[in-house]
Amino acid sequence: MFIHQIAVFLENREGRVRDFSKVLADAGVNILAMLVADTQEFGILRAITDNNAAAVAALKTAGFNCAETEILGFEVADKPGEMYKVLEILDGAGININYLYSFTRSSKKCAVILIKVDDNKKAAEVLRKHGITLAEEDIL
């Protein structure tokens, strides 16, 4: 039910995202979604891949500091206002979103919204109660 992402801590210097992507390319791992948040000195790169175990192993071997975490994903129609409707539901249930990123699936004409919240189980329950389709790892 939950989606596993990798979080990689990067020094904020030229070429680090490139280095990350080369390690995954060399390991034959495909990046499905990615978010980079930075500060003056470091960044956190979050990614969903087609093989997180291989990604983490390759990254650690290459000297990257990384970890795997669980996030929640849900699908919405790929049209204006659909994400807002779901975010209103979560807000009404008192669920705070720590961060969010998304991607579209043109074959299904939907967007997948990936969220980090304090309580994945509660958020999943609220979304299911409102008929929101949760994204499963195997459909990414």
N, C-alpha and C positions, 0 to 999 in steps of 0.2 A: 504494500500500500504506500509506503514512503519511498522517496527517491534518494539515492545515495549520490552525494556530490563530493568532489575533492576540493579541498581548500589548500592553496599553496601560498606561503609567505615569501614575498619577493622584495629584494632591495629595490628602491625606486631609482633605477639607473638604466641607461640606454641598453636596449637589447635583451632585457630579462624575459619579456613576454615571448620574444622570438626564440630565446633559448628553451623556454618551456615547451613551445610548440614543436621545436626540433626534436626534443626528447620523445615526445609522444609520436611524432611522425616516424622516427627511427624504430619505435616499439610497435608500430602498426596500429596505434590507437587513434580512433576518430573522435574529435571534439564535437559534441552535439549542441552544447550551449555553453556560454562563458560570460563572466562578469569580472571586471577588474575595478576595484576600489582602491584609491591610493591616498597617501598622506605625503608630507614633504620627504620623509625618509624611507617608507616602505609601503608596499601594497599587498592586498590580499586578492588573489585570483581564485575565483570559484568556477568550477567547470563540471559539466556532466559529460561523460564519455561513453563510448560503447563497450568499454572494458576498464572499469575503475581499478580493479585489482592489478592489472598489468600496468596501468598508468601510474599508480602509487609506487609499485615496485621499481619501475624505470626511473621515476622522478627521485626516489630516495637514493637509488644507485648513483644518479647524477649529482647528488648533493643538495637537492631541494628539500626544504622543510615542508612537509605536507601531512594532511590528515583527511579522514573521510567523515562526513557528517550526514545526518538525515534531514531532508527538507520535504515539504509537501508540494504537490503539483495539482493543478486542476485545469480543465479545459473550458474554454469559452468560444462562442462563435467569433469568427474573425471579422467583427464589425464594430463601429463606434458604440461606446457605452456598456459593452458587455463586461469588461473587467470591473468597471465602476460598480455595477450591480452586485457583483460578488464581494467586492471590498466593502460595500455598505453592509452586507450581511455579516461579514467578519467583524466590522466595527460595532455593529449592533449587539454582537455577542461578547463584546469586550476583548476581542483578540487583537493584539498589537502585532504589526508586521515589522520585524527587524530589518529585513531587506527583501527585495523582489527582483527577479529578472524573468524574461520571457522569450519565446520564439514562436514562429508560426509554422503550422504544418499545412502546406498548401494542398496536399493530397486529401486532407480531411476538411479543408476550409475552416480550420480552427486555430486558436492560439493556445499555447500551453503556458500558464503562469506558474512560476516556481517561487515559493515563499518560505522564508525562515520565520518561524513563530516560536514563542516560548513553550507552547503545548501543542505538538502535532496531533495528538489523539483528539483533543477537544476541537481543534480546528477541523479535522477530518469529519468528526461527528456532526458539527454544525453544517458543513458543506453538504454532506450526504442528506441530512434532514431537509435541506432546501433543493434537493435534486440536482446538485452540481456534480458533474462527472470528475472524479479524481483521476489524475494521470498515473499510470502504472509504469514502472521502470521498463518493462518490455515493450511499451508502445512508443517510447522515445526513439 
